[in-house]
């Protein structure tokens, strides 16, 4: 007989972006130590560029445009490429013991993406899974990205996160800030727009309704009962704020790794291949993160 699974469900109001990136790492530690229940958390974001751990900020982000548009820059502890987040995205993380998840990396990625695909399909949005970790919509031969997933794997605990683009907000600002291998992208605005899908283009479902539908499907996927509670100030908040100090330091953002590399923008690459022909020459391919990059060791020895 399988043990009953209980997942704590947390819906956060918009927080500081550094708080949001510290949150996953804090939950990894707290869940491992069994100080909190396995947790599903929905986060809201102000305009933010999030770069991967080994990504070259100077090659893939225009820092002058970042400041001009008042957008926050954060560096994740996990790998991958740059993503842009704002109020137009539904963003969630699930942090739980490894036993909650498939053991193989490819299956883990598929597991998370499929729950997003199911939710979108149920609301008449023709999404489908594209390996290893994307959710797409096809329009004839044209492929548009609408969601993606990522993961952080430790010895005892896994954090998976996913995002769905609900609305395409601040599009021109995003392209003014993001670069690929030192080249600006805003001159390719119309070509890039053709490869970005969003929920409001296909459905009039509200963001909150879609988030609730996603919650139901996640709980069903994990065969779990929800336990709704806020973050505990004396446990969660204390750990998050301690880690937040590192994430907001310039040394972490600009000097986290000795030899960073240009990685481009997550939304424009599927299984490592660029789907926007006009920018393909800037960075033709970008191999997806493997198990080694997905596996992290954080300072407390997880």
KEVOFI-672902 format. One line per field, with one value per residue: residue in one letter; chain; x, y, z of N, C-alpha, C in turn. Coordinates in nm, 2 decimals, m for minus. Atoms other than C-alpha are relative to their C-alpha. Layout:
KEVOFI-672902
code = [A  ...]
unit = [A  ...]
n_x = [X  ...]
n_y = [Y  ...]
n_z = [Z  ...]
ca_x = [X  ...]
ca_y = [Y  ...]
ca_z = [Z  ...]
c_x = [X  ...]
c_y = [Y  ...]
c_z = [Z  ...]
end
This chain:
KEVOFI-672902
code = [X  X  X  X  X  X  X  X  X  X  X  X  X  X  X  X  X  X  X  X  X  X  X  X  X  X  X  X  X  X  X  X  X  X  X  X  X  X  X  X  X  X  X  X  X  X  X  X  X  X  X  X  X  X  X  X  X  X  X  X  X  X  X  X  X  X  X  X  X  X  X  X  X  X  X  X  X  X  X  X  X  X  X  X  X  X  X  X  X  X  X  X  X  X  X  X  X  X  X  X  X  X  X  X  X  X  X  X  X  X  X  X  X  X  X  X  X  X  X  X  X  X  X  X  X  X  X  X  X  X  X  X  X  X  X  X  X  X  X  X  X  X  X  X  X  X  X  X  X  X  X  X  X  X  X  X  X  X  X  X  X  X  X  X  X  X  X  X  X  X  X  X  X  X  X  X  X  X  X  X  X  X  X  X  X  X  X  X  X  X  X  X  X  X  X  X  X  X  X  X  X  X  X  X  X  X  X  X  X  X  X  X  X  X  X  X  X  X  X  X  X  X  X  X  X  X  X  X  X  X  X  X  X  X  X  X  X  X  X  X  X  X  X  X  X  X  X  X  X  X  X  X  X  X  X  X  X  X  X  X  X  X  X  X  X  X  X  X  X  X  X  X  X  X  X  X  X  X  X  X  X  X  X  X  X  X  X  X  X  X  X  X  X  X  X  X  X  X  X  X  X  X]
unit = [A  A  A  A  A  A  A  A  A  A  A  A  A  A  A  A  A  A  A  A  A  A  A  A  A  A  A  A  A  A  A  A  A  A  A  A  A  A  A  A  A  A  A  A  A  A  A  A  A  A  A  A  A  A  A  A  A  A  A  A  A  A  A  A  A  A  A  A  A  A  A  A  A  A  A  A  A  A  A  A  A  A  A  A  A  A  A  A  A  A  A  A  A  A  A  A  A  A  A  A  A  A  A  A  A  A  A  A  A  A  A  A  A  A  A  A  A  A  A  A  A  A  A  A  A  A  A  A  A  A  A  A  A  A  A  A  A  A  A  A  A  A  A  A  A  A  A  A  A  A  A  A  A  A  A  A  A  A  A  A  A  A  A  A  A  A  A  A  A  A  A  A  A  A  A  A  A  A  A  A  A  A  A  A  A  A  A  A  A  A  A  A  A  A  A  A  A  A  A  A  A  A  A  A  A  A  A  A  A  A  A  A  A  A  A  A  A  A  A  A  A  A  A  A  A  A  A  A  A  A  A  A  A  A  A  A  A  A  A  A  A  A  A  A  A  A  A  A  A  A  A  A  A  A  A  A  A  A  A  A  A  A  A  A  A  A  A  A  A  A  A  A  A  A  A  A  A  A  A  A  A  A  A  A  A  A  A  A  A  A  A  A  A  A  A  A  A  A  A  A  A  A]
n_x = [0.08  m0.08  0.03  0.07  m0.08  0.06  m0.08  0.03  0.02  m0.02  0.02  m0.07  0.02  m0.13  m0.11  m0.13  m0.05  m0.11  0.07  0.05  m0.11  m0.04  0.11  m0.02  m0.11  0.04  0.09  m0.08  m0.07  0.10  0.07  m0.09  m0.01  0.13  0.05  0.12  0.05  m0.02  0.07  0.03  0.01  0.02  m0.06  0.03  m0.13  m0.01  m0.09  m0.13  m0.08  m0.07  m0.10  m0.04  m0.11  m0.13  0.02  m0.07  0.09  m0.04  0.03  0.14  0.09  m0.04  0.02  0.05  0.14  0.06  0.02  0.10  0.13  0.02  0.02  m0.09  m0.08  m0.04  m0.07  0.05  m0.10  0.01  m0.06  0.09  m0.01  0.07  0.14  0.07  0.12  0.07  0.14  0.06  m0.03  0.03  m0.13  0.02  m0.11  0.04  m0.12  0.04  m0.10  m0.02  0.10  0.12  m0.02  m0.06  m0.14  m0.08  0.01  0.09  0.14  0.04  0.03  0.12  0.10  0.04  0.06  0.13  0.11  0.03  0.07  0.14  0.08  0.03  0.09  0.14  0.05  0.01  m0.12  m0.06  m0.14  m0.06  m0.13  m0.12  m0.11  0.01  0.06  0.07  0.14  0.01  0.12  m0.04  0.08  m0.06  m0.15  m0.06  0.00  0.00  m0.01  0.10  m0.04  m0.12  m0.03  m0.14  m0.01  m0.12  m0.01  m0.10  m0.01  0.12  0.11  0.01  0.09  0.03  0.07  0.06  0.07  0.09  0.02  0.14  0.02  m0.13  m0.01  m0.13  m0.08  m0.10  m0.10  m0.07  m0.09  m0.10  m0.09  m0.06  m0.08  m0.05  m0.14  m0.05  0.08  0.13  0.11  0.12  0.01  0.07  0.12  0.12  m0.03  0.00  0.14  0.07  m0.04  0.04  0.15  0.04  0.13  0.11  0.01  0.08  0.10  0.03  m0.02  m0.08  m0.13  0.02  0.07  m0.09  m0.09  0.08  0.01  m0.13  m0.02  0.08  m0.07  m0.13  0.03  0.04  m0.12  m0.08  0.08  m0.02  0.10  m0.05  0.01  m0.02  m0.05  m0.10  m0.13  m0.01  m0.11  m0.11  m0.06  m0.02  m0.04  m0.14  m0.09  0.01  m0.07  m0.14  m0.05  0.03  m0.12  m0.09  0.05  0.01  m0.13  m0.06  m0.11  0.07  0.06  m0.10  m0.12  0.03  m0.08  m0.12  0.01  0.14  0.02  0.13  0.09  0.12  0.13  0.07  0.12  m0.03  m0.07  0.07  m0.09  m0.13  0.00  0.07  0.12  0.02  m0.11  m0.06  m0.10  m0.07  m0.14  m0.06  m0.03  0.08  0.05  m0.02  0.03  0.07  m0.07  0.01  0.02  m0.10  0.03  0.13  m0.03  m0.07  m0.04  0.01  m0.10  0.02  m0.03  0.11]
n_y = [m0.12  m0.12  m0.10  m0.12  m0.11  m0.13  m0.10  m0.14  m0.09  m0.14  m0.11  m0.12  m0.13  m0.04  m0.02  m0.03  0.11  0.07  0.08  0.11  0.09  0.06  0.08  0.14  0.06  0.01  0.11  0.12  0.02  0.02  0.12  0.11  0.01  0.03  m0.11  m0.04  0.10  m0.02  m0.12  m0.05  m0.15  m0.08  m0.13  m0.10  m0.06  m0.13  0.03  0.06  0.09  0.11  0.07  0.13  m0.01  m0.01  m0.09  m0.12  m0.12  m0.11  0.04  0.03  m0.11  m0.14  m0.05  m0.14  0.01  0.05  m0.11  m0.10  0.05  0.03  0.14  0.06  0.11  0.10  0.12  0.12  0.10  0.11  m0.03  m0.04  m0.13  m0.11  m0.01  m0.13  0.02  m0.11  0.03  0.08  0.14  0.08  0.06  0.08  0.09  0.11  0.04  0.12  0.11  0.05  0.11  m0.06  m0.03  0.10  0.00  m0.04  m0.15  m0.03  0.03  m0.11  m0.12  0.03  0.00  m0.14  m0.06  0.06  m0.05  m0.13  0.03  0.05  m0.12  m0.09  0.07  0.00  m0.13  m0.02  m0.06  0.12  0.01  0.13  0.02  0.01  0.04  0.07  m0.07  m0.12  0.01  m0.08  0.00  0.00  m0.07  0.05  0.04  m0.09  0.04  m0.11  0.05  m0.06  0.03  0.08  0.05  0.01  0.08  0.01  0.13  0.02  0.14  0.04  m0.08  m0.06  m0.12  m0.02  m0.12  m0.02  m0.13  m0.01  m0.14  m0.03  m0.12  m0.05  m0.13  m0.06  0.08  m0.08  m0.01  0.13  0.01  m0.10  0.04  0.13  0.01  0.14  0.00  m0.14  m0.07  m0.05  0.07  m0.08  m0.02  0.12  0.00  0.06  0.14  0.06  0.00  0.11  0.13  m0.01  0.01  m0.04  0.06  m0.09  0.00  0.11  0.03  m0.11  0.04  m0.09  0.05  0.07  0.13  0.09  0.04  0.10  0.12  0.06  0.05  0.12  0.11  0.04  0.08  0.13  0.06  0.05  0.08  m0.07  m0.08  m0.13  m0.06  m0.14  m0.08  m0.10  0.02  m0.02  m0.10  0.04  0.10  m0.03  m0.14  m0.02  0.06  m0.07  m0.13  0.03  0.03  m0.12  m0.08  0.05  m0.02  m0.14  m0.06  m0.01  0.10  0.12  m0.02  m0.02  0.08  0.13  0.11  m0.06  m0.01  0.00  0.01  m0.04  0.11  m0.05  m0.01  0.13  0.01  0.00  0.13  0.12  0.11  m0.05  m0.06  m0.13  0.00  m0.13  0.00  m0.13  m0.01  0.13  m0.02  m0.06  0.11  0.10  0.10  m0.02  0.13  0.00  0.04  0.14  0.03  m0.06  m0.14  m0.01  0.04  m0.11  0.01  m0.13  m0.01  0.08  0.14  0.09]
n_z = [0.00  0.01  m0.10  0.04  0.04  m0.03  0.05  m0.05  0.11  m0.04  0.10  m0.05  0.07  0.06  m0.09  0.06  0.08  m0.07  m0.09  0.08  0.03  m0.13  m0.06  0.03  m0.07  m0.14  m0.02  0.01  m0.13  m0.10  0.03  m0.03  m0.14  m0.05  m0.08  0.06  0.09  0.15  0.03  0.13  m0.02  0.11  m0.02  0.09  0.03  0.07  0.12  m0.04  0.08  m0.08  0.08  m0.06  m0.09  0.07  0.11  0.01  m0.01  0.09  0.14  0.03  m0.06  0.02  m0.14  0.01  0.02  m0.13  m0.09  0.06  m0.02  m0.14  m0.01  m0.10  0.05  m0.10  0.05  m0.06  m0.03  0.10  0.13  0.10  0.07  m0.05  0.02  m0.05  m0.08  m0.05  m0.04  0.11  m0.01  m0.11  m0.04  m0.11  m0.04  m0.08  m0.07  m0.07  0.01  0.13  0.02  0.06  0.14  0.08  m0.03  0.12  0.03  0.11  m0.05  m0.09  0.08  0.06  m0.11  m0.03  0.12  0.04  m0.08  0.06  0.12  m0.03  m0.05  0.11  0.09  m0.06  0.02  0.14  0.05  0.06  m0.04  m0.01  m0.06  0.09  m0.08  m0.13  m0.11  0.05  0.04  0.13  0.09  0.14  0.10  0.12  m0.02  m0.10  m0.14  m0.10  m0.13  m0.10  m0.14  m0.01  m0.13  m0.04  m0.12  m0.09  m0.05  m0.10  m0.05  m0.07  0.04  0.13  0.03  0.14  0.02  0.13  0.03  0.12  0.04  0.01  0.09  0.05  m0.04  0.00  0.10  0.06  m0.11  m0.01  0.11  m0.01  m0.11  0.03  0.12  0.03  0.03  0.02  0.10  m0.04  0.06  0.03  0.15  0.05  m0.08  0.06  0.02  m0.13  m0.05  0.06  m0.07  m0.14  m0.03  m0.14  m0.02  0.04  0.15  0.03  m0.10  m0.08  m0.14  m0.08  m0.06  m0.13  0.04  0.05  m0.11  m0.08  0.08  0.00  m0.14  m0.01  0.07  m0.06  m0.12  0.05  0.05  m0.11  m0.09  m0.13  m0.06  m0.03  m0.13  0.03  m0.11  0.05  m0.04  m0.14  m0.02  m0.09  0.07  0.14  0.03  m0.06  0.10  0.13  m0.01  m0.01  0.13  0.09  0.00  0.11  0.14  0.04  0.00  0.13  0.02  0.05  0.13  0.11  m0.01  m0.06  0.06  0.06  0.14  0.05  0.15  0.06  0.01  0.07  m0.06  m0.01  0.08  0.14  0.03  m0.03  0.00  0.04  0.13  0.01  0.08  0.07  0.10  0.02  m0.10  m0.01  0.02  m0.12  m0.08  0.07  m0.08  m0.15  m0.05  m0.13  m0.12  m0.03  m0.14  m0.08  m0.02  m0.08  m0.13  m0.07  m0.14  m0.05  m0.11  m0.12  0.01  0.05]
ca_x = [0.00  0.14  0.18  m0.05  0.10  0.03  0.16  0.16  0.01  0.13  0.00  0.24  0.16  0.43  0.76  1.11  1.27  1.57  1.32  1.17  1.50  1.60  1.27  1.34  1.68  1.53  1.26  1.51  1.69  1.37  1.20  1.51  1.53  1.16  1.10  0.82  0.59  0.66  0.55  0.39  0.43  0.29  0.50  0.42  0.70  0.77  0.97  1.28  1.56  1.67  1.99  2.13  2.41  2.69  2.55  2.75  2.55  2.75  2.69  2.32  2.19  2.21  2.27  2.20  1.86  1.79  1.84  1.64  1.34  1.37  1.40  1.56  1.85  1.89  2.12  1.97  2.16  2.04  2.17  2.00  1.93  1.79  1.42  1.20  0.93  0.66  0.29  0.21  0.34  0.21  0.51  0.52  0.77  0.72  0.98  0.95  1.15  1.29  1.04  0.77  0.92  1.03  1.39  1.51  1.58  1.40  1.09  1.10  1.10  0.82  0.62  0.61  0.54  0.26  0.06  0.09  m0.02  m0.32  m0.43  m0.40  m0.57  m0.87  m0.91  m0.91  m0.55  m0.37  m0.05  0.18  0.50  0.83  1.12  1.31  1.14  0.92  0.55  0.46  0.18  0.21  0.07  0.13  0.51  0.56  0.64  0.56  0.67  0.42  0.58  0.88  1.02  1.34  1.47  1.72  1.82  1.99  2.07  1.74  1.52  1.40  1.27  1.09  0.96  0.74  0.60  0.32  0.30  m0.05  m0.01  0.27  0.34  0.64  0.75  0.95  1.13  1.22  1.38  1.56  1.72  1.79  2.08  2.23  2.61  2.66  2.40  2.08  1.75  1.51  1.58  1.41  1.10  0.83  1.01  1.05  0.69  0.58  0.74  0.59  0.24  0.04  m0.29  m0.49  m0.43  m0.64  m0.87  m1.06  m0.99  m0.86  m0.51  m0.65  m0.89  m0.61  m0.38  m0.66  m0.70  m0.33  m0.33  m0.60  m0.40  m0.07  m0.23  m0.39  m0.06  0.12  m0.17  m0.16  m0.39  m0.35  m0.26  m0.30  m0.09  0.13  0.50  0.60  0.80  1.01  1.10  1.05  1.10  1.42  1.58  1.47  1.60  1.93  1.98  1.84  2.15  2.36  2.13  2.11  2.49  2.67  2.95  2.70  2.52  2.84  3.11  2.94  3.15  3.50  3.42  3.06  2.93  2.66  2.35  2.08  1.71  1.52  1.21  1.40  1.56  1.40  1.61  1.92  1.82  1.73  1.37  1.40  1.59  1.67  1.88  2.01  2.35  2.41  2.41  2.31  2.27  2.26  2.28  2.01  2.13  2.22  2.20  2.53  2.41  2.06  2.23  2.33  2.52  2.43  2.64  2.47  2.58  2.26]
ca_y = [0.00  0.34  0.61  0.91  1.20  1.55  1.85  2.20  2.45  2.81  3.10  3.39  3.75  3.93  3.92  4.06  3.86  3.77  3.63  3.41  3.26  3.20  3.03  2.70  2.65  2.72  2.47  2.21  2.24  2.25  1.96  1.75  1.83  1.75  2.09  2.16  1.94  1.88  2.20  2.33  2.71  2.95  3.27  3.60  3.80  4.17  4.20  3.99  3.83  3.50  3.36  3.01  2.94  2.92  3.18  3.48  3.79  4.03  3.82  3.76  4.07  4.43  4.58  4.94  4.84  4.64  4.95  5.17  4.94  4.89  4.51  4.29  4.05  3.73  3.43  3.09  2.81  2.57  2.57  2.65  2.97  3.31  3.35  3.66  3.66  3.91  3.92  3.75  3.41  3.14  3.01  2.72  2.50  2.16  2.06  1.70  1.39  1.21  0.92  1.16  1.18  0.96  0.85  0.92  1.29  1.27  1.11  1.38  1.66  1.49  1.44  1.81  1.92  1.68  1.82  2.16  2.02  1.84  2.17  2.37  2.10  2.08  2.45  2.41  2.53  2.29  2.25  1.95  1.82  1.87  1.68  1.73  2.01  2.24  2.29  2.41  2.49  2.41  2.64  2.45  2.42  2.70  2.61  2.84  2.79  2.85  2.68  2.50  2.32  2.30  2.10  2.09  1.75  1.68  1.35  1.35  1.61  1.74  2.08  2.10  2.43  2.52  2.82  2.89  3.22  3.35  3.69  3.84  4.15  4.39  4.21  4.50  4.56  4.19  4.20  4.52  4.36  4.01  3.94  3.62  3.58  3.96  4.05  4.25  4.08  4.37  4.40  4.06  4.16  4.04  3.71  3.63  3.72  3.44  3.18  3.29  3.16  3.27  3.15  3.47  3.43  3.11  3.13  3.38  3.18  3.40  3.36  3.26  3.00  2.85  2.84  2.66  2.41  2.35  2.30  2.03  1.84  1.86  1.72  1.44  1.37  1.33  1.15  1.40  1.57  1.95  2.12  2.49  2.71  3.02  3.03  3.00  3.31  3.13  2.85  2.93  3.31  3.29  3.05  3.24  3.58  3.42  3.29  3.60  3.79  3.58  3.60  3.98  4.03  4.16  3.91  3.62  3.78  3.87  3.64  3.31  3.10  3.15  3.08  3.17  3.10  3.25  3.04  3.26  3.26  2.95  3.03  3.02  2.67  2.33  2.03  2.25  2.38  2.74  2.77  3.13  3.11  3.48  3.45  3.10  3.23  3.41  3.08  2.79  2.53  2.51  2.16  2.11  2.07  1.71  1.53  1.67  2.03  1.95  1.81  2.07  2.08  2.38  2.52  2.32  1.99  1.87]
ca_z = [0.00  m0.10  0.16  0.15  m0.03  0.11  m0.08  0.08  m0.17  m0.15  m0.36  m0.33  m0.41  m0.62  m0.44  m0.50  m0.78  m0.56  m0.31  m0.58  m0.69  m0.33  m0.26  m0.45  m0.29  0.06  0.00  m0.12  0.21  0.42  0.25  0.28  0.65  0.69  0.84  0.59  0.38  0.01  m0.15  m0.46  m0.49  m0.74  m0.78  m0.94  m1.11  m1.18  m1.51  m1.47  m1.67  m1.52  m1.66  m1.61  m1.37  m1.63  m1.87  m1.99  m1.88  m2.09  m2.41  m2.36  m2.17  m2.27  m1.92  m2.04  m2.17  m1.85  m1.65  m1.89  m1.86  m1.49  m1.52  m1.25  m1.34  m1.15  m1.19  m1.11  m0.94  m1.21  m1.57  m1.89  m2.09  m2.03  m1.97  m1.93  m1.67  m1.58  m1.48  m1.81  m1.69  m1.47  m1.28  m1.04  m0.85  m0.69  m0.42  m0.29  m0.21  m0.51  m0.46  m0.58  m0.93  m1.22  m1.17  m1.53  m1.63  m1.96  m1.79  m1.52  m1.77  m1.96  m1.64  m1.57  m1.92  m1.97  m1.68  m1.85  m2.18  m2.03  m1.86  m2.18  m2.39  m2.15  m2.22  m2.60  m2.64  m2.89  m2.69  m2.71  m2.55  m2.73  m2.58  m2.37  m2.17  m2.39  m2.45  m2.80  m3.04  m3.41  m3.68  m3.99  m4.02  m3.77  m3.41  m3.12  m2.77  m2.48  m2.18  m2.05  m1.75  m1.55  m1.26  m0.97  m0.86  m0.53  m0.34  m0.15  m0.31  m0.64  m0.74  m1.07  m1.21  m1.50  m1.67  m1.91  m2.11  m2.04  m2.21  m2.42  m2.22  m2.25  m2.57  m2.72  m2.38  m2.36  m2.70  m2.63  m2.32  m2.44  m2.67  m2.82  m2.82  m2.81  m3.08  m3.02  m3.10  m3.14  m3.51  m3.55  m3.36  m3.61  m3.69  m3.32  m3.24  m3.48  m3.25  m2.92  m2.83  m2.53  m2.38  m2.45  m2.82  m2.80  m2.50  m2.29  m1.97  m1.69  m1.55  m1.21  m1.37  m1.56  m1.25  m1.06  m1.34  m1.34  m0.96  m0.99  m1.25  m1.07  m0.75  m0.96  m1.14  m0.81  m0.65  m0.36  m0.12  m0.09  0.24  0.20  0.42  0.39  0.41  0.78  0.89  1.15  0.90  0.54  0.55  0.77  0.52  0.21  0.34  0.43  0.08  m0.09  0.02  m0.21  m0.51  m0.50  m0.47  m0.78  m0.73  m0.77  m1.07  m1.26  m1.13  m1.03  m1.27  m1.41  m1.77  m1.86  m2.21  m2.43  m2.41  m2.58  m2.50  m2.38  m2.59  m2.92  m2.89  m2.90  m2.82  m2.87  m3.22  m3.29  m3.43  m3.55  m3.88  m3.88  m3.56  m3.61  m3.72  m3.39  m3.20  m3.42  m3.15  m2.77  m2.62  m2.34  m1.99  m1.90  m1.57  m1.45  m1.50  m1.35  m1.04  m0.78  m0.46  m0.26  0.03  0.31  0.16  m0.01]
c_x = [0.09  m0.04  m0.08  0.09  m0.07  0.10  m0.06  m0.02  0.01  m0.02  0.06  m0.05  0.14  0.11  0.12  0.05  0.11  m0.07  m0.05  0.10  0.06  m0.10  0.02  0.12  m0.04  m0.09  0.07  0.06  m0.11  m0.08  0.09  0.01  m0.13  m0.05  m0.13  m0.05  0.05  m0.09  m0.01  m0.03  m0.02  0.06  m0.05  0.13  m0.02  0.10  0.14  0.06  0.07  0.09  0.05  0.14  0.13  m0.01  0.08  m0.09  0.03  m0.02  m0.14  m0.10  0.06  m0.03  m0.05  m0.15  m0.08  m0.03  m0.11  m0.14  m0.04  m0.03  0.11  0.08  0.03  0.07  m0.05  0.12  0.00  0.05  m0.11  0.02  m0.08  m0.15  m0.05  m0.13  m0.06  m0.14  m0.07  0.02  m0.06  0.12  m0.02  0.12  m0.06  0.13  m0.05  0.11  0.01  m0.10  m0.13  0.01  0.06  0.15  0.09  m0.02  m0.10  m0.15  m0.04  m0.04  m0.14  m0.12  m0.06  m0.07  m0.13  m0.12  m0.04  m0.08  m0.14  m0.09  m0.04  m0.10  m0.14  m0.06  0.01  0.12  0.09  0.15  0.04  0.14  0.10  0.12  0.12  m0.09  m0.08  m0.15  m0.02  m0.14  0.05  m0.11  0.05  0.14  0.06  m0.02  0.01  0.01  m0.10  0.04  0.12  0.02  0.15  0.00  0.13  m0.01  0.11  m0.01  m0.13  m0.12  0.00  m0.09  m0.02  m0.08  m0.05  m0.06  m0.08  m0.02  m0.15  m0.03  0.14  0.01  0.15  0.09  0.12  0.11  0.08  0.10  0.11  0.11  0.08  0.09  0.04  0.15  0.05  m0.08  m0.14  m0.11  m0.12  m0.02  m0.08  m0.14  m0.12  0.03  m0.01  m0.14  m0.08  0.02  m0.04  m0.16  m0.03  m0.15  m0.11  m0.02  m0.10  m0.13  m0.03  0.00  0.08  0.12  m0.03  m0.08  0.10  0.10  m0.07  m0.01  0.13  0.03  m0.07  0.07  0.13  m0.03  m0.04  0.12  0.09  m0.08  0.01  m0.12  0.06  m0.01  0.04  0.04  0.10  0.14  0.02  0.12  0.12  0.08  0.04  0.07  0.15  0.10  0.01  0.08  0.15  0.07  m0.01  0.12  0.10  m0.05  0.00  0.14  0.05  0.10  m0.07  m0.05  0.11  0.12  m0.02  0.09  0.12  m0.01  m0.14  0.00  m0.13  m0.09  m0.13  m0.12  m0.07  m0.11  0.03  0.08  m0.08  0.10  0.14  0.01  m0.08  m0.12  m0.03  0.11  0.08  0.11  0.09  0.16  0.07  0.05  m0.08  m0.06  0.04  m0.04  m0.08  0.08  m0.01  m0.01  0.10  m0.04  m0.13  0.02  0.08  0.04  0.00  0.08  m0.02  0.02  m0.11  0.05]
c_y = [0.13  0.10  0.12  0.11  0.13  0.10  0.14  0.09  0.14  0.09  0.13  0.12  0.04  0.04  0.06  m0.11  m0.08  m0.10  m0.13  m0.10  m0.07  m0.11  m0.15  m0.06  m0.01  m0.12  m0.14  m0.04  m0.04  m0.13  m0.12  m0.02  m0.04  0.10  0.06  m0.12  0.02  0.11  0.03  0.15  0.07  0.14  0.10  0.09  0.14  m0.03  m0.03  m0.08  m0.09  m0.07  m0.13  0.02  0.03  0.10  0.13  0.12  0.10  m0.04  m0.01  0.10  0.13  0.08  0.15  0.00  m0.06  0.11  0.10  m0.05  m0.04  m0.15  m0.06  m0.11  m0.09  m0.12  m0.12  m0.09  m0.12  0.06  0.05  0.14  0.11  m0.01  0.13  m0.04  0.13  m0.05  m0.08  m0.15  m0.06  m0.08  m0.08  m0.08  m0.11  m0.06  m0.12  m0.10  m0.07  m0.11  0.05  0.00  m0.12  0.01  0.05  0.15  0.03  m0.02  0.11  0.12  m0.02  0.01  0.13  0.07  m0.05  0.05  0.14  m0.02  m0.04  0.12  0.09  m0.07  0.00  0.14  0.05  0.08  m0.12  m0.02  m0.15  0.00  m0.01  m0.03  0.10  0.07  0.12  m0.04  0.09  0.00  0.01  0.08  m0.03  m0.05  0.09  m0.05  0.12  m0.06  0.08  m0.03  m0.09  m0.04  0.00  m0.08  0.02  m0.13  m0.01  m0.15  m0.04  0.06  0.05  0.12  0.01  0.13  0.00  0.13  m0.01  0.15  0.02  0.12  0.05  0.15  0.05  m0.06  0.08  0.02  m0.12  m0.01  0.11  m0.04  m0.12  0.00  m0.15  0.01  0.14  0.08  0.03  m0.08  0.08  0.03  m0.11  m0.01  m0.08  m0.15  m0.08  m0.02  m0.13  m0.13  0.00  m0.01  0.04  m0.04  0.10  0.01  m0.11  m0.02  0.13  m0.04  0.10  m0.07  m0.08  m0.13  m0.10  m0.06  m0.10  m0.13  m0.08  m0.07  m0.14  m0.11  m0.04  m0.09  m0.14  m0.07  m0.06  m0.08  0.05  0.08  0.14  0.04  0.14  0.08  0.10  m0.04  0.03  0.10  m0.05  m0.12  0.04  0.14  0.02  m0.06  0.08  0.13  m0.02  m0.02  0.11  0.09  m0.03  0.03  0.15  0.07  0.01  m0.10  m0.13  0.02  0.00  m0.09  m0.14  m0.11  0.07  0.02  m0.01  m0.01  0.06  m0.12  0.04  0.00  m0.13  m0.01  m0.03  m0.13  m0.12  m0.11  0.05  0.08  0.12  m0.01  0.13  0.01  0.13  0.02  m0.12  0.02  0.06  m0.11  m0.12  m0.11  0.02  m0.13  0.02  m0.05  m0.15  m0.02  0.07  0.15  0.01  m0.04  0.11  m0.04  0.14  0.01  m0.09  m0.15  m0.09  m0.08]
c_z = [0.00  0.11  m0.05  m0.03  0.03  m0.06  0.05  m0.13  0.04  m0.12  0.05  m0.08  m0.06  0.10  m0.08  m0.08  0.07  0.10  m0.07  m0.04  0.12  0.05  m0.03  0.08  0.15  0.02  m0.02  0.13  0.11  m0.01  0.04  0.15  0.07  0.09  m0.06  m0.09  m0.14  m0.04  m0.14  0.02  m0.13  0.03  m0.10  m0.01  m0.05  m0.12  0.04  m0.11  0.09  m0.09  0.07  0.07  m0.08  m0.12  0.00  m0.01  m0.11  m0.15  m0.03  0.07  m0.03  0.14  0.00  m0.02  0.12  0.09  m0.05  0.02  0.14  0.02  0.09  m0.07  0.11  m0.07  0.09  0.05  m0.09  m0.14  m0.10  m0.06  0.06  m0.02  0.05  0.07  0.04  0.04  m0.10  0.01  0.12  0.03  0.13  0.03  0.09  0.06  0.08  0.00  m0.14  m0.03  m0.07  m0.16  m0.08  0.02  m0.12  m0.03  m0.11  0.04  0.10  m0.07  m0.07  0.09  0.03  m0.12  m0.03  0.08  m0.05  m0.13  0.02  0.04  m0.12  m0.10  0.05  m0.02  m0.15  m0.06  m0.06  0.03  m0.01  0.05  m0.11  0.08  m0.02  0.10  m0.05  m0.02  m0.12  m0.06  m0.14  m0.08  m0.13  0.02  0.10  0.14  0.09  0.14  0.09  0.14  0.00  0.15  0.03  0.13  0.07  0.07  0.11  0.05  0.05  m0.06  m0.14  0.00  m0.15  m0.01  m0.14  m0.02  m0.13  m0.03  m0.02  m0.09  m0.04  0.04  m0.01  m0.11  m0.05  0.11  0.01  m0.11  0.00  0.10  m0.04  m0.12  m0.02  m0.05  m0.04  m0.10  0.05  m0.08  m0.05  m0.14  m0.06  0.07  m0.06  m0.02  0.13  0.05  m0.06  0.07  0.14  0.01  0.14  0.01  m0.05  m0.15  m0.04  0.08  0.08  0.15  0.08  0.05  0.12  m0.03  m0.05  0.11  0.08  m0.07  0.00  0.14  0.01  m0.07  0.06  0.12  m0.05  m0.06  0.11  0.10  0.15  0.05  0.03  0.15  m0.02  0.12  m0.06  0.04  0.15  0.02  0.07  m0.07  m0.14  m0.02  0.05  m0.10  m0.13  0.01  0.01  m0.13  m0.10  0.00  m0.11  m0.14  m0.04  0.00  m0.15  m0.03  m0.05  m0.14  m0.11  0.00  0.06  m0.05  m0.07  m0.15  m0.06  m0.15  m0.04  m0.01  m0.08  0.09  0.00  m0.11  m0.15  m0.04  0.05  m0.02  m0.05  m0.13  0.00  m0.10  m0.07  m0.10  m0.01  0.11  0.02  m0.01  0.12  0.10  m0.05  0.09  0.14  0.07  0.13  0.11  0.02  0.15  0.09  0.03  0.08  0.15  0.07  0.13  0.05  0.13  0.12  m0.02  m0.05  m0.11]
end
